[in-house]
């Protein structure tokens, strides 16, 4: 049965009368009547179109159509406008309802801004660190253990209470095993690295790779780290001869790139002689120039299966091609030339070929080429900027606190003296006051400012009736907690004594989380700390650092980088000792 239609408007509102075939004749008569009265112009009802399945070919209908065609077009335009208005109104209502999410659940929340939620300034005006600090201060003032905000329209729960943080990260880890980071294993294999992947895949990979970061294996790479550090200090000596005002973040990035390049890829990047080498270039692109806007990244995360189906990638094409090629070439070269080098790539290769780290060792499981490439890539990206940033801020703070710098230097010189003027793996195991300085820097300027977890199944928060539904996100605002005066009195003051054994024993360890916590804690923590200790100890032995006219105080954080890096570098006066 085909229905006909009379299209009319009432004032500005269009509507359509559907006509049953039985009533075609009546509709014809009605249309005819209307048209015969056309011209008096005063009617609120207007016939703007007319059709019936039966009359479509009749002469009479053709006449009507010819006469009314412009009017029908107007009608469709009005319809279109109306549909758009309807969609906008429905969207508006949906967002408004969504913003009642925390109110409906009786959770303290911060009023979101339509339609951006509570992170409008993220990446454009400021880094996530100061935003989370403001949110944290608000909830802290309200005296609540957790509080709700919105990332665009997605509800997000901040956890402030340290006991609850411990429960969620450690005891109830099985409910929150993932970060909810976007990856696309099929079209963008490098994005399927340990930081991003989830569930059993992550667990298996973490079990396979944890043995590569044991103390014994890091010890094997120690001479490589010391070798790069020697080159670094020699290079700084040459730079200082030209000018004693030096941008340290750039130089320290070259140091950590060379360390990770040699330890993870077995490649001499030589960033001191060739500052624009490809590792540096692609490392910077991977961090600084995200291929998508924050909104698209958010949508990709929120609708991951659709984004995966569309083949959307997390990484720039040229970054992926560069790192995949480097890993492929390295593997081919080592396998065909039987090269053995005590580095991470060697361990990854052993896992690829035998599934074991030692001939007589335990079976851990084989790795595919794609898995090796993705892990080498994350060791590089997660390892270089975090460590160089931590070292940069340590020098910045020591330049502003000469007394602390002298104390750190004395501690370093004692260690060198006790080891025949060198550094050994054992001697950097505990560097006393220098470690306190590094810890205080990681408190004040944690390179990773937040921790994120996604609920893998529904979870009821202890002692409450709040349920965090599967797929919802929680956030631990590390930066803000590190600046909470209840945990760290006078938080803006740089005071390495906060990390003396006595002071640490008095504090809840869960208020200080620069490397995260629980089974997903940073796998490179030990390695990152060692490269920072070796670098800083060698620098303090040979150079003195002070502020100069170009030093930006307080340091301004980058807005766009995931890592809490300095926006304009860190300029210091460097003096040879
Ligand atoms: C000062 C240096 C470093 C800092 C501050 C740092 C910080 C962090 C943080 C906060 C996390 C997230 C932990 C969590 O969610 O609980 C993390 C994860 C990770 N980091 Fe680091 N990191 C550093 C150095 C390194 C280095 C040198 C490497 C590799 C060689 C590395 C590799 C990783 C990896 C692979 C993960 C993901 C672990 C997983 O999900 O299982 N990091 N890091």
Boltz pocket constraint, residues with backbone or C-beta under 6 A from the ligand:
constraints:
  - pocket:
      binder: B
      contacts: [[A, 194], [A, 195], [A, 196], [A, 206], [A, 378], [A, 379], [A, 380], [A, 382], [A, 383], [A, 384], [A, 386], [A, 387], [A, 390], [A, 446], [A, 447], [A, 448], [A, 450], [A, 451], [A, 452], [A, 513], [A, 514], [A, 515], [A, 516], [A, 517], [A, 518], [A, 519], [A, 520], [A, 521], [A, 522], [A, 523], [A, 524], [A, 525], [A, 527], [A, 528], [A, 529]]
      max_distance: 6.0
